[in-house]
Amino acid sequence: MIEIKSLSKGFDKKKYVLENLNCKIDDAHIYGLVGANGAGKSTLLRLINSIYEADNGEVLIDGEPVYDNVKLKEQMVFVPDDLFFYPSYSLMDMASYYEALYPKFDMNYVINTANKLKLDLNAKIAEFSKGMKRQCALICALATNAKYMFFDETFDGLDPVMRKFFKSLLADSMEKNGTTIIMTSHNLRELEDICDNLGLLYKGNILFESDIDTLKTNMFKVQISLKDDFNKSTFKGLKILSYKKLGSIATIIIEDDQGKSKEYLENLKPIILDFLPLTLEEVFIYQMEALGYEFNEVI
């Protein structure tokens, strides 16, 4: 388990990028961290991976402090947003470098995956496209078989086919090895089909987090029309996050933990009643509104 306790970090005596952040991430989960550019996502990953030292607070993995912990680093791999490769290195050179650092490194995995993607194992990575460089970094990271994997802007530079391919590899790693994966993005749609949990980082702290299944099964968009005139108070038996009425039809966003809202509405004998699925982005928009935030200011 990853435990983040009262974590704060600033630079050049400026205001904290992260301030008093608390978070727990269970093992064998894929955790997505979303937020606008500058929200502190990259800083948080670098703190967890002991690249930065916290000003206050601590990060624990399996109960041990991560900072300067050589033993833990053998179980952790981090792929940053700004990739770095030695200028003359090929993919095989990079794989050999990783192999020296990680006891469980699987060279055959690198070779087989590179062959599937038609990546030249002996060509200089510096001559590859942005997307091909990202592929190299992801392949080497997955081949480490590390218990904890961290990816900053995970799929940046990859086309839709490659994104789907690497999402499947990440999911396979989690299921087969019990890997804990933390990935960042400013794009909710990019993460909703692979992550188990999502956290929204805003102004240096986790503003909102939940498991995706709960988010997507406990919230509904309802469109309803009644024979007689009605207003928001007509639906006082519901937990309403958003209410808008246009003409004779109301659109209501509700949170329903007990699964009784549809029966409640049917008892009102509606002329029109539709329960519509929400995208994850819509879920976050309405949750932010309920908390008093403008979604566009947060993401």
Sine and cosine of phi, psi and omega as CSV:
sin_phi,cos_phi,sin_psi,cos_psi,sin_omega,cos_omega
0.00,0.00,0.61,-0.80,0.10,-1.00
-0.98,-0.18,0.81,-0.59,0.04,-1.00
-0.85,-0.53,0.81,-0.59,0.03,-1.00
-0.91,-0.41,0.86,-0.51,-0.13,-0.99
-0.84,-0.54,0.90,-0.43,0.11,-0.99
0.75,0.66,0.71,0.71,-0.13,-0.99
-0.99,0.14,0.78,-0.63,0.05,-1.00
-0.71,-0.70,0.59,-0.81,0.04,-1.00
-0.46,-0.89,0.77,-0.64,0.09,-1.00
-0.75,-0.66,0.17,-0.99,-0.02,-1.00
-0.74,-0.67,0.67,-0.74,0.07,-1.00
0.80,0.61,0.64,0.76,0.05,-1.00
0.87,0.50,0.34,0.94,0.06,-1.00
-1.00,0.05,0.06,-1.00,0.04,-1.00
-0.83,0.56,0.57,-0.82,-0.01,-1.00
-0.84,0.55,0.70,-0.72,0.17,-0.99
-0.97,0.26,-0.66,0.75,0.12,-0.99
-0.85,-0.53,0.67,-0.75,-0.06,-1.00
-0.65,-0.76,0.90,-0.44,0.07,-1.00
0.80,0.60,0.73,0.68,-0.04,-1.00
-1.00,0.09,0.73,-0.68,0.05,-1.00
-0.80,-0.59,0.70,-0.72,-0.05,-1.00
-0.26,-0.97,0.55,-0.84,0.13,-0.99
-0.80,-0.60,0.71,-0.71,0.02,-1.00
-0.82,-0.58,0.89,-0.45,-0.04,-1.00
-0.95,0.32,0.39,-0.92,0.05,-1.00
-0.93,0.37,0.39,-0.92,0.07,-1.00
0.84,0.54,0.65,0.76,0.08,-1.00
-0.78,-0.62,0.42,-0.91,0.18,-0.98
-0.96,-0.29,0.92,-0.40,-0.10,-1.00
-0.95,-0.32,0.83,-0.55,0.02,-1.00
-0.98,-0.18,0.76,-0.65,0.02,-1.00
-0.92,-0.38,0.91,-0.42,-0.05,-1.00
-0.91,-0.41,0.39,-0.92,0.01,-1.00
0.24,-0.97,0.32,-0.95,0.00,-1.00
-0.91,0.40,0.28,-0.96,0.11,-0.99
-0.85,0.52,0.73,-0.68,-0.02,-1.00
1.00,0.04,0.07,1.00,-0.02,-1.00
-0.96,0.27,-0.32,0.95,0.01,-1.00
0.93,-0.37,0.20,0.98,-0.05,-1.00
-0.88,0.47,-0.77,0.64,-0.03,-1.00
-0.91,0.42,-0.63,0.77,0.03,-1.00
-0.87,0.49,-0.68,0.74,0.00,-1.00
-0.89,0.46,-0.70,0.71,0.01,-1.00
-0.90,0.45,-0.61,0.79,0.01,-1.00
-0.94,0.34,-0.52,0.86,0.09,-1.00
-0.94,0.35,-0.69,0.73,0.01,-1.00
-0.88,0.47,-0.60,0.80,-0.05,-1.00
-1.00,-0.01,0.21,0.98,0.13,-0.99
0.91,0.42,0.37,0.93,0.10,-0.99
-0.98,0.19,-0.64,0.77,0.13,-0.99
-0.96,-0.29,0.46,-0.89,0.13,-0.99
-0.98,-0.19,0.73,-0.68,-0.03,-1.00
-0.93,0.38,0.55,-0.84,0.12,-0.99
-0.97,0.25,-0.63,0.78,0.05,-1.00
-0.57,-0.82,0.38,-0.93,0.03,-1.00
0.99,0.15,-0.14,-0.99,-0.05,-1.00
-0.42,-0.91,0.33,-0.95,0.12,-0.99
-0.87,-0.49,0.79,-0.61,0.03,-1.00
-0.89,-0.46,0.67,-0.74,0.15,-0.99
-0.83,-0.56,0.83,-0.56,-0.09,-1.00
0.78,0.63,0.61,0.79,0.07,-1.00
0.99,0.14,-0.02,1.00,-0.03,-1.00
-0.95,-0.32,0.64,-0.77,0.09,-1.00
-0.88,0.48,0.67,-0.74,-0.07,-1.00
-1.00,0.10,-0.46,0.89,-0.16,-0.99
-0.90,0.43,0.83,-0.56,0.06,-1.00
0.87,0.50,0.54,0.84,-0.02,-1.00
-0.97,-0.23,0.99,-0.13,-0.09,-1.00
-0.89,0.46,-0.64,0.77,-0.02,-1.00
-0.88,0.47,-0.68,0.73,0.00,-1.00
-0.92,0.38,-0.56,0.83,-0.06,-1.00
-0.89,0.45,-0.41,0.91,0.06,-1.00
-0.93,0.36,-0.29,0.96,-0.01,-1.00
-0.97,-0.26,0.11,0.99,-0.09,-1.00
-0.78,-0.62,0.65,-0.76,0.11,-0.99
-0.68,-0.73,0.64,-0.77,-0.10,-0.99
-0.77,-0.64,0.81,-0.59,0.10,-0.99
-0.93,-0.36,0.95,-0.32,-0.06,-1.00
-0.98,0.22,0.18,-0.98,0.06,-1.00
-0.92,0.38,-0.68,0.73,0.00,-1.00
-1.00,-0.05,1.00,-0.06,-0.09,-1.00
-0.92,0.39,0.57,-0.82,0.08,-1.00
-0.77,-0.64,0.73,-0.68,0.12,-0.99
-0.72,-0.70,0.61,-0.79,0.11,-0.99
-0.88,0.48,0.69,-0.72,-0.16,-0.99
-0.80,0.61,-0.60,0.80,-0.08,-1.00
-1.00,-0.08,0.01,1.00,-0.12,-0.99
-0.98,0.21,0.66,-0.75,0.18,-0.98
-1.00,-0.09,0.07,-1.00,0.06,-1.00
-0.89,0.46,-0.62,0.79,0.05,-1.00
-0.90,0.43,-0.61,0.79,0.05,-1.00
-0.90,0.45,-0.70,0.71,0.02,-1.00
-0.90,0.45,-0.66,0.75,0.01,-1.00
-0.89,0.46,-0.65,0.76,0.03,-1.00
-0.91,0.42,-0.59,0.81,0.04,-1.00
-0.90,0.44,-0.74,0.67,0.03,-1.00
-0.89,0.45,-0.63,0.78,-0.03,-1.00
-0.86,0.50,-0.55,0.83,0.00,-1.00
-0.95,0.30,-0.32,0.95,-0.07,-1.00
-0.99,-0.16,-0.45,0.89,-0.14,-0.99
-0.86,-0.50,0.88,-0.47,-0.07,-1.00
-0.88,0.48,-0.47,0.88,-0.07,-1.00
-0.98,-0.18,0.29,0.96,-0.06,-1.00
-0.89,0.46,0.68,-0.73,-0.06,-1.00
-0.92,-0.39,0.99,-0.13,-0.03,-1.00
-0.91,0.42,-0.59,0.81,0.02,-1.00
-0.88,0.47,-0.55,0.84,0.05,-1.00
-0.88,0.47,-0.68,0.73,0.02,-1.00
-0.88,0.47,-0.76,0.65,-0.06,-1.00
-0.89,0.46,-0.73,0.69,-0.04,-1.00
-0.92,0.39,-0.66,0.75,-0.02,-1.00
-0.94,0.34,-0.66,0.75,0.04,-1.00
-0.88,0.48,-0.65,0.76,0.03,-1.00
-0.90,0.44,-0.63,0.77,0.05,-1.00
-0.87,0.50,-0.61,0.79,-0.06,-1.00
-1.00,-0.03,0.02,1.00,-0.01,-1.00
0.85,0.53,0.64,0.77,0.11,-0.99
-1.00,-0.01,0.77,-0.64,0.03,-1.00
-0.96,0.30,0.91,-0.41,-0.07,-1.00
-0.91,0.41,-0.39,0.92,-0.11,-0.99
-0.94,-0.34,0.03,1.00,0.06,-1.00
-0.99,0.17,0.46,-0.89,0.03,-1.00
-0.92,0.38,0.77,-0.63,0.01,-1.00
-0.89,0.45,-0.50,0.87,-0.01,-1.00
-0.86,0.50,-0.39,0.92,-0.02,-1.00
-1.00,-0.03,-0.04,1.00,0.00,-1.00
-0.98,0.18,0.31,-0.95,0.11,-0.99
-0.95,0.30,0.19,-0.98,0.01,-1.00
-0.85,0.53,-0.70,0.71,-0.01,-1.00
-0.91,0.42,-0.63,0.78,0.01,-1.00
-0.93,0.37,-0.58,0.81,0.07,-1.00
-0.90,0.44,-0.66,0.75,0.03,-1.00
-0.89,0.45,-0.64,0.77,0.04,-1.00
-0.86,0.51,-0.69,0.72,0.00,-1.00
-0.87,0.49,-0.71,0.71,-0.02,-1.00
-0.90,0.44,-0.67,0.74,-0.02,-1.00
-0.93,0.38,-0.65,0.76,0.01,-1.00
-0.88,0.48,-0.75,0.66,-0.02,-1.00
-0.89,0.46,-0.64,0.77,0.01,-1.00
-0.90,0.43,-0.72,0.69,-0.01,-1.00
-0.91,0.41,-0.54,0.84,-0.02,-1.00
-0.94,0.34,-0.27,0.96,0.01,-1.00
-0.93,0.36,-0.41,0.91,-0.11,-0.99
0.82,0.57,0.54,0.84,0.05,-1.00
-0.92,0.39,0.48,-0.88,0.00,-1.00
-0.95,0.31,-0.52,0.85,-0.02,-1.00
-0.83,-0.56,0.81,-0.59,-0.01,-1.00
-0.83,-0.56,0.68,-0.74,-0.06,-1.00
-0.78,-0.62,0.77,-0.63,-0.05,-1.00
-0.75,-0.67,0.84,-0.54,0.00,-1.00
-0.99,-0.15,0.86,-0.52,-0.11,-0.99
0.75,0.66,0.88,0.47,-0.24,-0.97
-0.75,0.66,-0.72,0.70,-0.17,-0.99
-0.95,-0.31,0.32,0.95,-0.02,-1.00
-0.86,0.51,0.81,-0.59,0.03,-1.00
1.00,-0.02,-0.13,0.99,-0.01,-1.00
-1.00,-0.04,0.62,-0.78,0.07,-1.00
-0.98,0.21,0.20,-0.98,-0.07,-1.00
-0.82,0.57,-0.60,0.80,0.00,-1.00
-0.91,0.41,-0.71,0.70,0.01,-1.00
-0.92,0.38,-0.58,0.81,0.05,-1.00
-0.88,0.48,-0.71,0.71,0.01,-1.00
-0.90,0.44,-0.65,0.76,-0.01,-1.00
-0.89,0.46,-0.74,0.67,-0.06,-1.00
-0.97,0.26,-0.47,0.88,0.12,-0.99
-0.87,0.49,-0.64,0.77,0.01,-1.00
-0.92,0.39,-0.61,0.79,0.03,-1.00
-0.91,0.41,-0.65,0.76,0.03,-1.00
-0.90,0.43,-0.70,0.72,0.02,-1.00
-0.89,0.45,-0.64,0.77,0.03,-1.00
-0.89,0.46,-0.67,0.74,0.00,-1.00
-0.89,0.47,-0.68,0.73,0.00,-1.00
-0.90,0.43,-0.68,0.73,-0.07,-1.00
-0.96,0.29,-0.64,0.77,-0.07,-1.00
-0.99,0.16,-0.62,0.79,-0.13,-0.99
-0.94,-0.35,-0.04,1.00,-0.06,-1.00
0.92,0.38,0.49,0.87,-0.03,-1.00
-0.93,0.37,0.63,-0.77,0.15,-0.99
-0.99,-0.15,0.83,-0.55,-0.09,-1.00
-0.86,-0.52,0.80,-0.61,0.07,-1.00
-0.88,-0.48,0.83,-0.55,-0.02,-1.00
-0.75,-0.66,0.55,-0.84,0.00,-1.00
-0.93,-0.38,0.42,-0.91,0.12,-0.99
-0.23,-0.97,0.38,-0.93,0.18,-0.98
-0.98,-0.17,0.15,0.99,-0.06,-1.00
-0.88,-0.48,0.96,-0.28,-0.02,-1.00
-0.87,0.49,-0.64,0.77,-0.06,-1.00
-0.89,0.45,-0.45,0.89,-0.02,-1.00
-0.94,0.34,-0.43,0.90,-0.13,-0.99
-0.95,-0.30,-0.30,0.95,-0.20,-0.98
-0.92,0.39,-0.41,0.91,-0.05,-1.00
-1.00,-0.05,0.07,1.00,-0.01,-1.00
-0.77,-0.63,-0.47,0.88,-0.11,-0.99
-0.99,0.11,0.54,-0.84,0.13,-0.99
-1.00,0.07,-0.61,0.80,-0.02,-1.00
-0.72,-0.69,0.46,-0.89,0.06,-1.00
-0.75,-0.66,0.64,-0.77,0.12,-0.99
-0.83,-0.56,0.67,-0.74,0.00,-1.00
-0.97,-0.23,0.91,-0.41,-0.02,-1.00
-1.00,-0.07,0.80,-0.60,-0.06,-1.00
-0.55,-0.84,0.83,-0.56,0.03,-1.00
0.77,0.64,0.71,0.70,0.16,-0.99
1.00,0.10,0.17,0.99,0.01,-1.00
-0.51,-0.86,0.31,-0.95,0.07,-1.00
-0.98,0.20,0.94,-0.34,-0.05,-1.00
-0.99,0.17,-0.57,0.82,-0.10,-1.00
-0.34,-0.94,0.68,-0.74,0.09,-1.00
-0.51,-0.86,0.47,-0.88,0.00,-1.00
-0.20,-0.98,0.30,-0.95,0.14,-0.99
-0.98,0.18,0.57,-0.82,-0.15,-0.99
-0.91,0.42,-0.63,0.78,-0.01,-1.00
-0.86,0.51,-0.67,0.74,0.02,-1.00
-0.91,0.41,-0.68,0.73,0.00,-1.00
-0.85,0.52,-0.68,0.73,-0.14,-0.99
-1.00,0.05,-0.24,0.97,-0.02,-1.00
-0.96,-0.28,-0.23,0.97,-0.03,-1.00
-0.97,-0.24,-0.03,1.00,0.00,-1.00
-0.84,-0.55,0.64,-0.76,-0.06,-1.00
-0.65,-0.76,0.49,-0.87,0.17,-0.98
-0.98,-0.21,0.84,-0.54,-0.04,-1.00
-0.92,-0.39,0.75,-0.66,0.17,-0.99
-0.92,-0.40,0.81,-0.58,-0.14,-0.99
-0.59,-0.81,0.56,-0.83,0.12,-0.99
-0.68,-0.73,0.68,-0.73,0.01,-1.00
-0.91,-0.42,0.36,-0.93,-0.01,-1.00
-0.90,0.44,-0.71,0.70,0.01,-1.00
-1.00,-0.06,0.29,-0.96,0.01,-1.00
-0.89,0.46,0.52,-0.85,-0.06,-1.00
-0.49,-0.87,0.27,-0.96,0.09,-1.00
-0.58,-0.82,-0.15,-0.99,-0.08,-1.00
-0.86,0.51,-0.58,0.81,-0.04,-1.00
-0.92,0.40,-0.30,0.95,0.05,-1.00
-0.88,0.47,-0.45,0.89,-0.10,-0.99
-0.95,-0.32,0.59,0.80,-0.08,-1.00
-0.90,0.44,-0.24,0.97,0.04,-1.00
-0.99,0.13,-0.01,1.00,-0.02,-1.00
-0.95,-0.31,0.43,-0.90,0.15,-0.99
-1.00,-0.03,0.99,-0.17,-0.14,-0.99
-0.99,-0.11,0.80,-0.60,0.09,-1.00
-0.99,-0.11,-0.49,0.87,0.00,-1.00
-0.46,-0.89,0.66,-0.75,0.02,-1.00
-0.68,-0.73,0.83,-0.56,0.05,-1.00
-0.66,-0.75,0.72,-0.69,0.00,-1.00
-0.83,-0.55,0.77,-0.64,0.04,-1.00
-0.79,-0.61,0.93,-0.36,-0.06,-1.00
0.92,0.39,-0.82,-0.58,-0.05,-1.00
-0.99,-0.16,0.06,1.00,-0.06,-1.00
-0.89,-0.45,0.76,-0.65,0.06,-1.00
-0.96,-0.30,0.63,-0.78,0.14,-0.99
-0.94,-0.35,0.86,-0.50,-0.11,-0.99
-0.83,-0.56,0.75,-0.67,0.14,-0.99
-0.98,-0.19,0.85,-0.52,-0.07,-1.00
-0.84,-0.54,0.46,-0.89,0.15,-0.99
-0.95,-0.32,0.82,-0.58,-0.14,-0.99
-0.73,-0.68,1.00,-0.09,-0.01,-1.00
-0.98,0.18,-0.41,0.91,-0.12,-0.99
-0.99,-0.17,-0.17,0.98,0.00,-1.00
0.95,0.32,0.47,0.88,-0.05,-1.00
-0.94,-0.35,0.00,1.00,-0.11,-0.99
-0.91,0.41,-0.63,0.77,-0.05,-1.00
-0.90,0.44,-0.68,0.73,0.04,-1.00
-0.89,0.46,-0.65,0.76,0.02,-1.00
-0.86,0.51,-0.70,0.71,-0.03,-1.00
-0.95,0.32,-0.60,0.80,0.03,-1.00
-0.89,0.46,-0.51,0.86,0.03,-1.00
-0.93,0.36,-0.27,0.96,0.07,-1.00
-0.99,0.13,0.01,1.00,0.02,-1.00
0.82,0.58,0.84,0.54,-0.06,-1.00
-0.94,0.33,0.47,-0.88,0.14,-0.99
-0.97,0.23,-0.65,0.76,0.05,-1.00
-0.78,-0.62,0.71,-0.71,0.09,-1.00
-0.50,-0.87,0.91,-0.41,0.04,-1.00
-0.78,-0.62,0.75,-0.66,0.17,-0.99
-0.98,-0.20,0.87,-0.50,-0.09,-1.00
-0.90,-0.44,0.62,-0.79,0.04,-1.00
-0.95,0.32,0.49,-0.87,0.04,-1.00
-0.96,-0.27,0.62,-0.78,0.20,-0.98
-0.96,0.27,0.32,-0.95,0.01,-1.00
-0.88,0.48,-0.59,0.81,0.02,-1.00
-0.89,0.46,-0.67,0.75,0.05,-1.00
-0.89,0.45,-0.65,0.76,0.03,-1.00
-0.83,0.55,-0.74,0.67,-0.02,-1.00
-0.92,0.40,-0.63,0.78,0.02,-1.00
-0.84,0.54,-0.75,0.66,-0.05,-1.00
-0.96,0.29,-0.55,0.84,0.08,-1.00
-0.91,0.42,-0.64,0.77,0.02,-1.00
-0.91,0.40,-0.65,0.76,0.05,-1.00
-0.87,0.49,-0.65,0.76,0.00,-1.00
-0.91,0.42,-0.50,0.87,0.03,-1.00
-1.00,0.06,-0.08,1.00,0.04,-1.00
1.00,-0.01,0.35,0.94,-0.01,-1.00
-0.91,-0.42,0.47,-0.88,0.15,-0.99
-1.00,0.03,0.86,-0.52,-0.06,-1.00
-0.83,0.56,-0.66,0.75,-0.05,-1.00
-0.91,0.41,-0.34,0.94,0.05,-1.00
-0.99,0.11,-0.37,0.93,-0.09,-1.00
-1.00,-0.04,-0.66,0.75,0.00,-1.00
-0.96,-0.29,0.00,0.00,0.00,0.00
